[in-house]
Amino acid sequence: VRIVEFLKFDCIHCYNLHKEMPEILKKYGDKVEIIYVPISFEGQSIKSIEAYLIAKEMGKGKEMRDALFEARFEGKRDVMESTKVLKDVAANIGLGPDFDSKLDSGYAQNAALKNIAHAGMYKIEGTPTVLINGEMVKAPDINRTLSSILG
């Protein structure tokens, strides 16, 4: 079963779902694949998306996702636009100058824009939005939907 979660790192509902995902993985194990697609909406910065994608490419996607949510909701830091904060978060998970130069250069800008276009294909207007095997599911119904699919 493929779960695609469209999220924003400044969305409290995404943060709450983020805290629930380990239980879903624990319950269903290798029967599910979760794909995280960070997005932003028109007029919003894409820097957090770029930071996540760069970290993911460098083998630290999960750590960056965790750290961005923690920095935003526990540290009250601006993870959406502040390049300095994003670099600090990256440094805290062991990423250094290579990450910084990629973030500064716009290295992942096209990939970030592809995430937004992907969300546009589904007409996503809010986060989190979850697709299970291509069908949109309300976040509270994830466990019920997975149970009906996987038994």
DSSP file with accessible surface (Angstrom, degrees, kcal/mol):
  #  RESIDUE AA STRUCTURE BP1 BP2  ACC     N-H-->O    O-->H-N    N-H-->O    O-->H-N    TCO  KAPPA ALPHA  PHI   PSI    X-CA   Y-CA   Z-CA
    1    1 A V              0   0   41      0, 0.0    32,-2.5     0, 0.0     2,-0.6   0.000 360.0 360.0 360.0 131.0    0.0    0.0    0.0
    2    2 A R  E     -a   33   0A 123     30,-0.2   131,-3.1    32,-0.1     2,-0.5  -0.890 360.0-168.5-104.1 123.7    1.4    3.4   -1.0
    3    3 A I  E     -aB  34 132A   0     30,-3.6    32,-3.1    -2,-0.6     2,-0.5  -0.948   0.7-168.7-108.6 126.2    0.7    6.4    1.3
    4    4 A V  E     -aB  35 131A  16    127,-2.7   127,-2.8    -2,-0.5     2,-0.6  -0.979   4.3-166.0-115.0 122.7    1.5    9.8   -0.1
    5    5 A E  E     -aB  36 130A   0     30,-2.9    32,-3.2    -2,-0.5     2,-0.5  -0.947   7.6-158.5-113.2 117.6    1.4   12.6    2.4
    6    6 A F  E     +aB  37 129A   0    123,-3.2   123,-1.9    -2,-0.6     2,-0.3  -0.833  32.1 164.5 -89.0 127.0    1.4   16.2    1.2
    7    7 A L  E     -a   38   0A   1     30,-1.7    32,-2.8    -2,-0.5     2,-0.4  -0.912  36.2-143.9-143.0 164.0    2.6   18.4    4.1
    8    8 A K    >   -     0   0   14     -2,-0.3     3,-1.5    30,-0.2     6,-0.2  -0.988  22.1-134.5-128.9 141.7    4.0   21.7    5.2
    9    9 A F  T 3  S+     0   0    1     -2,-0.4    63,-0.1     1,-0.3    70,-0.1   0.557 106.2  51.4 -75.9  -4.9    6.5   22.1    7.9
   10   10 A D  T 3  S+     0   0   51     69,-0.1     2,-0.6    62,-0.1    -1,-0.3   0.216  84.4 107.3-111.0  15.7    4.6   24.9    9.6
   11   11 A C    <>  -     0   0   15     -3,-1.5     4,-2.2     1,-0.2     5,-0.2  -0.837  55.9-158.2 -99.2 116.7    1.3   23.0    9.7
   12   12 A I  H  > S+     0   0   75     -2,-0.6     4,-2.5     1,-0.2     5,-0.2   0.860  95.8  53.6 -62.6 -34.2    0.3   21.9   13.2
   13   13 A H  H  > S+     0   0  122      2,-0.2     4,-2.3     1,-0.2    -1,-0.2   0.888 108.5  49.7 -69.0 -35.7   -2.0   19.2   11.7
   14   14 A C  H  > S+     0   0    0      2,-0.2     4,-2.8     1,-0.2    -2,-0.2   0.897 110.0  51.4 -65.7 -41.2    0.9   17.9    9.7
   15   15 A Y  H  X S+     0   0   24     -4,-2.2     4,-1.8     2,-0.2    -2,-0.2   0.929 110.0  48.8 -61.6 -44.2    3.1   17.9   12.8
   16   16 A N  H  X S+     0   0   62     -4,-2.5     4,-0.9     1,-0.2    -2,-0.2   0.919 113.4  46.2 -63.5 -42.7    0.4   15.9   14.7
   17   17 A L  H >X S+     0   0    4     -4,-2.3     4,-1.7     1,-0.2     3,-0.8   0.903 107.1  59.3 -65.3 -38.8    0.1   13.4   11.9
   18   18 A H  H 3< S+     0   0   23     -4,-2.8    -1,-0.2     1,-0.3    -2,-0.2   0.879 103.5  51.6 -55.9 -38.9    3.9   13.2   11.7
   19   19 A K  H 3< S+     0   0  116     -4,-1.8     4,-0.3     1,-0.2    -1,-0.3   0.763 111.2  48.5 -71.6 -23.1    3.9   12.1   15.4
   20   20 A E  H XX S+     0   0   99     -4,-0.9     4,-1.4    -3,-0.8     3,-1.0   0.729  90.5  80.7 -86.3 -24.6    1.4    9.3   14.5
   21   21 A M  H 3X S+     0   0    2     -4,-1.7     4,-2.7     1,-0.3     5,-0.2   0.846  83.5  60.1 -57.8 -38.3    3.2    7.9   11.4
   22   22 A P  H 3> S+     0   0   76      0, 0.0     4,-2.6     0, 0.0    -1,-0.3   0.893 104.8  51.2 -58.8 -34.1    5.7    5.8   13.4
   23   23 A E  H <> S+     0   0  122     -3,-1.0     4,-2.6    -4,-0.3    -2,-0.2   0.885 109.0  50.4 -67.2 -38.5    2.7    3.9   14.9
   24   24 A I  H  X S+     0   0    2     -4,-1.4     4,-2.6     2,-0.2     5,-0.3   0.944 112.7  46.3 -63.7 -45.2    1.3    3.3   11.4
   25   25 A L  H  X S+     0   0   72     -4,-2.7     4,-2.5     1,-0.2    -2,-0.2   0.900 113.1  49.9 -63.2 -40.5    4.7    2.0   10.3
   26   26 A K  H  < S+     0   0  164     -4,-2.6    -1,-0.2    -5,-0.2    -2,-0.2   0.915 114.0  45.2 -63.9 -42.1    5.0   -0.2   13.4
   27   27 A K  H  < S+     0   0  126     -4,-2.6    -2,-0.2     1,-0.2    -1,-0.2   0.896 128.1  24.7 -70.2 -40.9    1.5   -1.6   12.9
   28   28 A Y  H >< S+     0   0   16     -4,-2.6     3,-2.1     1,-0.2    -2,-0.2   0.559  85.4 179.1-106.8 -11.8    1.7   -2.3    9.1
   29   29 A G  G ><  -     0   0   35     -4,-2.5     3,-1.5    -5,-0.3    -1,-0.2  -0.094  69.0  -2.4  52.1-132.2    5.5   -2.6    8.7
   30   30 A D  G 3  S+     0   0  159      1,-0.3    -1,-0.3    -4,-0.1    -4,-0.1   0.365 116.2  83.3 -79.8   9.3    6.7   -3.4    5.2
   31   31 A K  G <  S+     0   0  120     -3,-2.1     2,-0.4    -6,-0.2    -1,-0.3   0.609  92.0  53.7 -81.6 -14.3    3.1   -3.6    3.9
   32   32 A V    <   -     0   0   14     -3,-1.5     2,-0.4    -4,-0.1   -30,-0.2  -0.939  62.6-161.5-123.8 148.4    3.1    0.2    3.5
   33   33 A E  E     -a    2   0A  93    -32,-2.5   -30,-3.6    -2,-0.4     2,-0.5  -0.998  13.6-156.9-122.6 126.9    5.3    2.7    1.8
   34   34 A I  E     -a    3   0A  27     -2,-0.4     2,-0.5   -32,-0.2   -30,-0.2  -0.935   6.2-169.4-109.3 126.8    5.1    6.3    2.9
   35   35 A I  E     -a    4   0A  44    -32,-3.1   -30,-2.9    -2,-0.5     2,-0.5  -0.968  10.8-150.6-114.5 123.9    6.2    9.0    0.5
   36   36 A Y  E     -a    5   0A  22     -2,-0.5   -30,-0.2   -32,-0.2   -32,-0.0  -0.841  12.0-174.7 -98.3 129.0    6.4   12.5    2.0
   37   37 A V  E     -a    6   0A   7    -32,-3.2   -30,-1.7    -2,-0.5     2,-0.2  -0.854  10.2-158.0-125.4  92.0    5.8   15.4   -0.4
   38   38 A P  E     +a    7   0A   1      0, 0.0     2,-0.3     0, 0.0   -30,-0.2  -0.506  22.4 170.7 -70.1 140.4    6.4   18.8    1.3
   39   39 A I        -     0   0    2    -32,-2.8     2,-0.3    -2,-0.2   -30,-0.2  -0.839  22.9-154.7-137.0 173.9    4.6   21.6   -0.5
   40   40 A S        -     0   0    5     -2,-0.3     2,-0.2   -32,-0.1     3,-0.1  -0.910  22.6-117.8-142.2 171.0    3.8   25.3   -0.1
   41   41 A F    >   -     0   0   59     -2,-0.3     3,-2.5     1,-0.2    84,-0.0  -0.672  51.4 -57.9-110.7 168.0    1.0   27.4   -1.5
   42   42 A E  T 3  S+     0   0  200      1,-0.3    -1,-0.2    -2,-0.2     3,-0.1  -0.081 124.5  15.0 -48.5 130.3    1.0   30.4   -3.8
   43   43 A G  T 3  S+     0   0   85      1,-0.3     2,-0.3    -3,-0.1    -1,-0.3   0.373 101.4 115.5  86.5  -3.2    3.1   33.2   -2.5
   44   44 A Q  S <  S-     0   0   80     -3,-2.5    -1,-0.3     1,-0.1    -4,-0.1  -0.717  72.2 -98.7-100.2 153.2    4.8   31.1    0.1
   45   45 A S        -     0   0   30     -2,-0.3     4,-0.1     1,-0.1     3,-0.1  -0.274  18.6-158.4 -64.5 149.2    8.5   30.3    0.3
   46   46 A I     >  +     0   0   25      1,-0.1     4,-2.4     2,-0.1     3,-0.3   0.283  64.9 105.7-108.0   8.2    9.8   27.0   -1.0
   47   47 A K  H  > S+     0   0   42     33,-0.4     4,-2.7     1,-0.2     5,-0.2   0.871  77.5  51.8 -60.1 -39.6   13.0   27.0    1.0
   48   48 A S  H  > S+     0   0    1     32,-0.9     4,-2.3     2,-0.2    -1,-0.2   0.891 109.8  50.5 -66.4 -34.6   11.8   24.4    3.5
   49   49 A I  H  > S+     0   0    0     -3,-0.3     4,-2.7     2,-0.2    -2,-0.2   0.943 111.3  48.0 -64.5 -47.7   10.9   22.1    0.6
   50   50 A E  H  X S+     0   0    6     -4,-2.4     4,-2.7     1,-0.2     5,-0.2   0.926 110.7  51.7 -57.8 -45.5   14.4   22.6   -0.9
   51   51 A A  H  X S+     0   0    0     -4,-2.7     4,-2.5     1,-0.2    -1,-0.2   0.925 111.4  46.7 -60.0 -44.8   16.1   21.9    2.4
   52   52 A Y  H  X S+     0   0    6     -4,-2.3     4,-2.9     1,-0.2    -1,-0.2   0.935 112.8  49.0 -62.8 -46.0   14.2   18.7    2.9
   53   53 A L  H  X S+     0   0   32     -4,-2.7     4,-2.3     2,-0.2    -2,-0.2   0.895 111.9  48.5 -64.4 -38.6   14.8   17.5   -0.6
   54   54 A I  H  X S+     0   0    1     -4,-2.7     4,-1.8    -5,-0.2    -1,-0.2   0.947 113.3  47.2 -64.4 -47.2   18.6   18.3   -0.4
   55   55 A A  H  <>S+     0   0    0     -4,-2.5     5,-3.4    -5,-0.2     6,-0.4   0.911 111.0  52.2 -61.6 -40.8   18.8   16.5    3.0
   56   56 A K  H ><5S+     0   0  104     -4,-2.9     3,-1.9     4,-0.3     5,-0.4   0.933 108.4  50.3 -60.9 -45.2   16.8   13.5    1.6
   57   57 A E  H 3<5S+     0   0  111     -4,-2.3    -1,-0.2     1,-0.3    -2,-0.2   0.839 108.8  53.5 -61.1 -31.3   19.3   13.3   -1.3
   58   58 A M  T 3<5S-     0   0   56     -4,-1.8    -1,-0.3    -5,-0.2    -2,-0.2   0.292 126.3-101.3 -88.4   9.2   22.1   13.3    1.2
   59   59 A G  T < 5S+     0   0   58     -3,-1.9    -3,-0.2    -5,-0.1    -2,-0.1   0.627 101.4  96.4  85.9  14.7   20.6   10.4    3.1
   60   60 A K     >< +     0   0   65     -5,-3.4     4,-2.6    -6,-0.2    -4,-0.3  -0.048  35.7 123.5-127.6  34.1   19.1   12.5    5.9
   61   61 A G  H  > S+     0   0    7     -5,-0.4     4,-2.8    -6,-0.4    -5,-0.2   0.936  78.6  44.8 -62.7 -49.2   15.5   12.9    4.8
   62   62 A K  H  > S+     0   0  118      1,-0.2     4,-2.7     2,-0.2     5,-0.2   0.937 114.7  49.2 -61.7 -45.4   13.8   11.4    7.9
   63   63 A E  H  > S+     0   0   79      1,-0.2     4,-2.6     2,-0.2    -1,-0.2   0.901 112.7  47.8 -61.5 -40.3   16.2   13.3   10.2
   64   64 A M  H  X S+     0   0    0     -4,-2.6     4,-2.9     2,-0.2     5,-0.2   0.924 110.9  50.7 -68.4 -42.1   15.5   16.6    8.4
   65   65 A R  H  X S+     0   0   22     -4,-2.8     4,-2.1     1,-0.2     5,-0.2   0.954 114.3  44.5 -59.1 -49.5   11.7   16.1    8.5
   66   66 A D  H  X S+     0   0   47     -4,-2.7     4,-2.4     1,-0.2    -1,-0.2   0.929 115.4  48.1 -58.0 -46.9   11.9   15.4   12.2
   67   67 A A  H  X S+     0   0   18     -4,-2.6     4,-2.9    -5,-0.2    -2,-0.2   0.860 109.5  51.9 -67.7 -36.9   14.2   18.3   12.8
   68   68 A L  H  X S+     0   0    0     -4,-2.9     4,-2.3     2,-0.2     5,-0.2   0.937 112.5  45.1 -66.3 -45.2   12.1   20.8   10.8
   69   69 A F  H  X S+     0   0    1     -4,-2.1     4,-3.0    -5,-0.2     5,-0.4   0.928 115.2  48.4 -62.5 -43.4    8.9   19.9   12.7
   70   70 A E  H  X>S+     0   0  113     -4,-2.4     4,-2.5    -5,-0.2     5,-1.8   0.932 111.3  49.5 -62.6 -45.2   10.8   20.1   16.0
   71   71 A A  H  <5S+     0   0   13     -4,-2.9     6,-2.5     3,-0.2    -1,-0.2   0.905 117.3  41.9 -61.9 -39.1   12.4   23.4   15.2
   72   72 A R  H  <5S+     0   0   77     -4,-2.3     4,-0.4     4,-0.2    -2,-0.2   0.947 126.7  27.2 -73.9 -48.3    9.1   24.9   14.2
   73   73 A F  H  <5S+     0   0   27     -4,-3.0    -3,-0.2    -5,-0.2    -2,-0.2   0.736 134.2  28.3 -96.4 -21.3    6.8   23.6   16.9
   74   74 A E  T  <5S+     0   0  119     -4,-2.5    -3,-0.2    -5,-0.4    -2,-0.1   0.757 132.2  34.2-103.8 -33.6    9.1   23.1   19.8
   75   75 A G  S   <S-     0   0   42     -5,-1.8    -3,-0.2     2,-0.1    -4,-0.2   0.505  93.9-135.8 -98.2  -7.6   11.7   25.7   19.0
   76   76 A K        +     0   0  153     -4,-0.4     2,-0.3    -6,-0.3    -4,-0.2   0.861  51.3 153.3  55.5  37.9    9.3   28.3   17.5
   77   77 A R        -     0   0   83     -6,-2.5     2,-1.3    -9,-0.1    -1,-0.2  -0.677  55.2-108.8-100.3 154.9   11.8   28.9   14.7
   78   78 A D     >  +     0   0   76     -2,-0.3     4,-0.7     1,-0.2     7,-0.2  -0.656  46.4 160.5 -83.3  92.2   11.0   30.1   11.1
   79   79 A V  T  4  +     0   0    0     -2,-1.3    -1,-0.2     1,-0.1   -70,-0.1   0.471  64.2  66.7 -90.5  -2.0   11.7   26.9    9.1
   80   80 A M  T  4 S+     0   0   16    -33,-0.1   -32,-0.9    -3,-0.1   -33,-0.4   0.858 121.4   0.8 -88.1 -35.7    9.7   28.2    6.1
   81   81 A E  T  4 S+     0   0  124    -34,-0.2     2,-0.8   -35,-0.1    -2,-0.1   0.641  97.9 100.8-126.6 -26.6   11.8   31.1    4.9
   82   82 A S     X  -     0   0   35     -4,-0.7     4,-2.4     1,-0.2     5,-0.2  -0.569  43.6-170.5 -78.3 107.6   14.9   31.6    7.1
   83   83 A T  H  > S+     0   0   40     -2,-0.8     4,-2.6     1,-0.2     5,-0.2   0.878  88.9  56.6 -60.7 -36.7   17.9   30.1    5.3
   84   84 A K  H  > S+     0   0  139      2,-0.2     4,-2.4     1,-0.2    -1,-0.2   0.937 108.3  45.7 -61.6 -46.3   19.9   30.6    8.5
   85   85 A V  H  > S+     0   0   14     -7,-0.2     4,-2.9     2,-0.2     5,-0.2   0.931 112.1  51.9 -62.6 -44.1   17.5   28.5   10.5
   86   86 A L  H  X S+     0   0    0     -4,-2.4     4,-2.4     1,-0.2    -2,-0.2   0.907 110.8  47.7 -61.0 -39.9   17.4   25.8    7.8
   87   87 A K  H  X S+     0   0   48     -4,-2.6     4,-2.6     2,-0.2    -1,-0.2   0.896 111.5  50.7 -67.8 -39.0   21.2   25.7    7.8
   88   88 A D  H  X S+     0   0   48     -4,-2.4     4,-2.1     2,-0.2    -2,-0.2   0.924 110.9  48.5 -61.7 -45.1   21.2   25.5   11.6
   89   89 A V  H  X S+     0   0    4     -4,-2.9     4,-0.8     1,-0.2    -2,-0.2   0.931 112.3  49.1 -61.0 -44.6   18.7   22.6   11.5
   90   90 A A  H ><>S+     0   0    0     -4,-2.4     5,-2.8     1,-0.2     3,-1.1   0.914 109.2  51.8 -61.8 -43.1   20.8   20.9    8.9
   91   91 A A  H ><5S+     0   0   58     -4,-2.6     3,-1.7     1,-0.3    -1,-0.2   0.893 103.4  59.3 -61.9 -37.1   24.0   21.3   10.9
   92   92 A N  H 3<5S+     0   0  131     -4,-2.1    -1,-0.3     1,-0.3    -2,-0.2   0.701 107.3  46.3 -66.6 -19.6   22.2   19.8   13.9
   93   93 A I  T <<5S-     0   0   27     -3,-1.1    -1,-0.3    -4,-0.8    -2,-0.2   0.246 129.8 -92.9-105.5  11.8   21.6   16.6   12.0
   94   94 A G  T < 5S+     0   0   61     -3,-1.7     2,-0.3     1,-0.3    -3,-0.2   0.600  82.1 131.1  94.9  13.5   25.1   16.4   10.7
   95   95 A L      < +     0   0   15     -5,-2.8    -1,-0.3    -6,-0.2    -2,-0.1  -0.787  29.1 166.8 -98.7 145.9   24.9   18.2    7.3
   96   96 A G    >>  -     0   0   28     -2,-0.3     4,-2.3    -5,-0.0     3,-0.5  -0.094  49.4 -20.5-130.4-136.3   27.5   20.9    6.6
   97   97 A P  H 3> S+     0   0  111      0, 0.0     4,-2.8     0, 0.0     5,-0.2   0.796 125.0  57.2 -57.2 -34.2   28.9   23.1    3.8
   98   98 A D  H 3> S+     0   0   84      2,-0.2     4,-2.0     1,-0.2     5,-0.2   0.938 110.4  44.9 -64.4 -43.3   27.8   20.9    1.0
   99   99 A F  H <> S+     0   0    0     -3,-0.5     4,-2.7     2,-0.2     5,-0.2   0.950 113.0  51.7 -60.2 -49.9   24.1   21.2    2.2
  100  100 A D  H  X S+     0   0   47     -4,-2.3     4,-2.7     1,-0.2    -2,-0.2   0.910 110.2  47.4 -56.5 -45.3   24.6   25.0    2.7
  101  101 A S  H  X S+     0   0   63     -4,-2.8     4,-2.0     1,-0.2     6,-0.2   0.890 112.1  50.0 -68.4 -35.5   26.0   25.6   -0.8
  102  102 A K  H  X>S+     0   0   35     -4,-2.0     5,-1.8    -5,-0.2     4,-0.7   0.916 112.1  47.8 -67.2 -41.5   23.2   23.6   -2.4
  103  103 A L  H ><5S+     0   0    0     -4,-2.7     3,-0.8     1,-0.2    -2,-0.2   0.932 113.7  47.6 -63.4 -43.9   20.5   25.5   -0.4
  104  104 A D  H 3<5S+     0   0   96     -4,-2.7    -1,-0.2     1,-0.2    -2,-0.2   0.844 110.5  52.2 -65.2 -33.6   22.1   28.8   -1.4
  105  105 A S  H 3<5S-     0   0   86     -4,-2.0    -1,-0.2    -5,-0.2    -2,-0.2   0.573 109.1-116.7 -83.1 -10.3   22.4   27.9   -5.1
  106  106 A G  T X<5 +     0   0   18     -3,-0.8     3,-2.1    -4,-0.7     4,-0.4   0.702  58.9 156.3  79.5  19.7   18.8   26.9   -5.6
  107  107 A Y  T 3 <S+     0   0  114     -5,-1.8     3,-0.2     1,-0.3     4,-0.2   0.820  74.0  34.7 -48.0 -41.2   20.0   23.4   -6.4
  108  108 A A  T 3> S+     0   0    6     -6,-0.4     4,-2.5     1,-0.2    -1,-0.3   0.273  85.3 107.2-103.7  13.3   16.6   21.8   -5.4
  109  109 A Q  H <> S+     0   0   93     -3,-2.1     4,-2.4     1,-0.2     5,-0.2   0.926  80.6  47.7 -60.2 -45.9   14.3   24.6   -6.6
  110  110 A N  H  > S+     0   0  121     -4,-0.4     4,-1.9    -3,-0.2    -1,-0.2   0.909 112.2  49.8 -63.7 -39.9   13.1   22.7   -9.6
  111  111 A A  H  > S+     0   0   43     -4,-0.2     4,-1.7     2,-0.2    -1,-0.2   0.901 110.1  51.3 -64.2 -39.4   12.4   19.6   -7.6
  112  112 A A  H  X S+     0   0    0     -4,-2.5     4,-1.7     1,-0.2    -2,-0.2   0.920 109.0  50.4 -63.4 -42.0   10.5   21.7   -5.0
  113  113 A L  H  X S+     0   0   79     -4,-2.4     4,-2.5     1,-0.2    -1,-0.2   0.856 105.8  56.8 -66.1 -31.7    8.4   23.2   -7.8
  114  114 A K  H  X S+     0   0  151     -4,-1.9     4,-2.7     2,-0.2    -1,-0.2   0.881 103.5  54.0 -65.8 -38.0    7.6   19.7   -9.0
  115  115 A N  H  X S+     0   0   26     -4,-1.7     4,-2.2     2,-0.2    -1,-0.2   0.927 109.7  47.5 -58.8 -44.6    6.2   18.8   -5.6
  116  116 A I  H  X S+     0   0   50     -4,-1.7     4,-2.2     2,-0.2    -2,-0.2   0.914 111.8  49.5 -65.5 -40.4    3.9   21.8   -5.8
  117  117 A A  H  X S+     0   0   63     -4,-2.5     4,-1.7     2,-0.2    -1,-0.2   0.903 108.6  54.0 -64.3 -39.5    2.9   20.8   -9.4
  118  118 A H  H  X S+     0   0   61     -4,-2.7     4,-0.8     1,-0.2     3,-0.3   0.926 109.0  48.2 -59.4 -45.4    2.2   17.3   -8.1
  119  119 A A  H ><>S+     0   0    6     -4,-2.2     5,-1.9     1,-0.2     3,-0.8   0.891 107.0  57.5 -62.2 -37.5   -0.1   18.7   -5.4
  120  120 A G  H ><5S+     0   0   48     -4,-2.2     3,-1.4     1,-0.2    -1,-0.2   0.844  96.5  62.2 -63.0 -32.6   -1.8   20.8   -8.0
  121  121 A M  H 3<5S+     0   0  133     -4,-1.7    -1,-0.2    -3,-0.3    -2,-0.2   0.828 109.6  41.5 -62.1 -30.5   -2.7   17.7  -10.0
  122  122 A Y  T <<5S-     0   0   82     -4,-0.8    -1,-0.3    -3,-0.8    -2,-0.2   0.324 111.7-122.5 -96.4   3.2   -4.7   16.6   -7.0
  123  123 A K  T < 5 -     0   0  164     -3,-1.4     2,-0.3    -4,-0.2    -3,-0.2   0.888  41.3-173.6  56.4  44.2   -6.2   20.1   -6.4
  124  124 A I      < +     0   0   16     -5,-1.9    -1,-0.2     1,-0.1     3,-0.1  -0.546  19.1 169.7 -75.0 127.7   -4.8   20.1   -2.9
  125  125 A E        +     0   0  178     -2,-0.3     2,-0.3     1,-0.2    -1,-0.1   0.410  61.2  24.1-117.4  -5.3   -5.9   23.1   -0.9
  126  126 A G  S    S-     0   0   33   -120,-0.0    -1,-0.2   -85,-0.0  -120,-0.1  -0.979  81.0 -80.9-155.3 164.7   -4.8   22.2    2.6
  127  127 A T  S    S+     0   0   23     -2,-0.3  -114,-0.2     1,-0.2  -113,-0.2  -0.934  92.9  35.0-128.1 152.7   -2.4   20.1    4.5
  128  128 A P        +     0   0   25      0, 0.0     2,-0.4     0, 0.0    11,-0.3   0.582  69.7 170.3 -76.1 147.4   -2.0   17.4    5.5
  129  129 A T  E     -B    6   0A  19   -123,-1.9  -123,-3.2    -2,-0.1     2,-0.4  -0.995  13.8-162.9-119.3 130.7   -3.5   15.7    2.5
  130  130 A V  E     -BC   5 137A   0      7,-0.9     7,-3.1    -2,-0.4     2,-0.4  -0.949   9.0-165.8-120.6 133.6   -3.1   11.9    2.4
  131  131 A L  E     -BC   4 136A   3   -127,-2.8  -127,-2.7    -2,-0.4     2,-0.5  -0.960   3.1-164.1-112.7 133.2   -3.5    9.6   -0.6
  132  132 A I  E >  S-BC   3 135A   4      3,-2.8     3,-1.9    -2,-0.4  -129,-0.2  -0.983  82.4 -20.0-117.7 116.4   -3.7    5.9   -0.1
  133  133 A N  T 3  S-     0   0   87   -131,-3.1    -1,-0.1    -2,-0.5  -130,-0.1   0.873 131.1 -50.5  50.0  41.5   -3.1    4.0   -3.3
  134  134 A G  T 3  S+     0   0   41   -132,-0.4     2,-0.5     1,-0.2    -1,-0.3   0.352 115.1 113.9  85.6  -4.3   -4.0    7.2   -5.2
  135  135 A E  E <  S-C  132   0A 139     -3,-1.9    -3,-2.8     1,-0.0    -1,-0.2  -0.861  70.1-117.3-104.6 132.7   -7.3    7.9   -3.3
  136  136 A M  E     -C  131   0A 106     -2,-0.5     2,-0.4    -5,-0.2    -5,-0.2  -0.431  35.7-176.1 -68.7 133.6   -7.6   11.0   -1.1
  137  137 A V  E     -C  130   0A  20     -7,-3.1    -7,-0.9    -2,-0.1     2,-0.2  -0.992  29.1-114.6-131.8 138.7   -8.2   10.0    2.6
  138  138 A K    >   -     0   0  155     -2,-0.4     3,-2.2     1,-0.1     4,-0.3  -0.522  33.3-117.0 -70.5 140.2   -8.9   12.3    5.6
  139  139 A A  G >  S+     0   0   28    -11,-0.3     3,-1.6     1,-0.3     4,-0.3   0.860 113.3  54.8 -49.8 -42.7   -6.0   12.1    8.1
  140  140 A P  G 3  S+     0   0  113      0, 0.0     4,-0.3     0, 0.0    -1,-0.3   0.737 105.8  55.1 -65.8 -17.7   -8.2   10.7   10.9
  141  141 A D  G <> S+     0   0   45     -3,-2.2     4,-2.8     1,-0.2     5,-0.2   0.361  76.6  99.8 -95.6   5.8   -9.4    7.8    8.6
  142  142 A I  H <> S+     0   0    3     -3,-1.6     4,-2.9    -4,-0.3     5,-0.2   0.947  84.6  44.4 -60.1 -51.5   -5.9    6.6    7.7
  143  143 A N  H  > S+     0   0   65     -4,-0.3     4,-2.7    -3,-0.2    -1,-0.2   0.918 115.0  48.7 -60.4 -43.9   -5.9    3.6   10.1
  144  144 A R  H  > S+     0   0  163     -4,-0.3     4,-2.1     2,-0.2    -1,-0.2   0.927 113.2  47.6 -62.0 -43.5   -9.4    2.6    9.2
  145  145 A T  H  X S+     0   0   35     -4,-2.8     4,-1.8     2,-0.2    -2,-0.2   0.939 113.2  47.6 -64.8 -45.1   -8.6    2.8    5.5
  146  146 A L  H  X S+     0   0    0     -4,-2.9     4,-3.4    -5,-0.2     5,-0.4   0.906 110.2  53.2 -62.8 -39.9   -5.4    0.8    5.9
  147  147 A S  H  X S+     0   0   44     -4,-2.7     4,-2.2    -5,-0.2    -1,-0.2   0.897 108.5  49.7 -61.1 -40.4   -7.2   -1.8    8.0
  148  148 A S  H  < S+     0   0   95     -4,-2.1    -1,-0.2    -5,-0.2    -2,-0.2   0.848 117.8  40.2 -69.9 -30.8   -9.8   -2.3    5.3
  149  149 A I  H  < S+     0   0   76     -4,-1.8    -2,-0.2    -5,-0.2    -1,-0.2   0.913 128.0  29.4 -80.4 -44.4   -7.1   -2.7    2.7
  150  150 A L  H  <        0   0   46     -4,-3.4    -3,-0.2    -5,-0.2    -2,-0.2   0.551 360.0 360.0 -98.4 -11.1   -4.7   -4.8    4.7
  151  151 A G     <        0   0   92     -4,-2.2    -1,-0.1    -5,-0.4    -3,-0.1   0.160 360.0 360.0  81.5 360.0   -7.1   -6.6    7.0
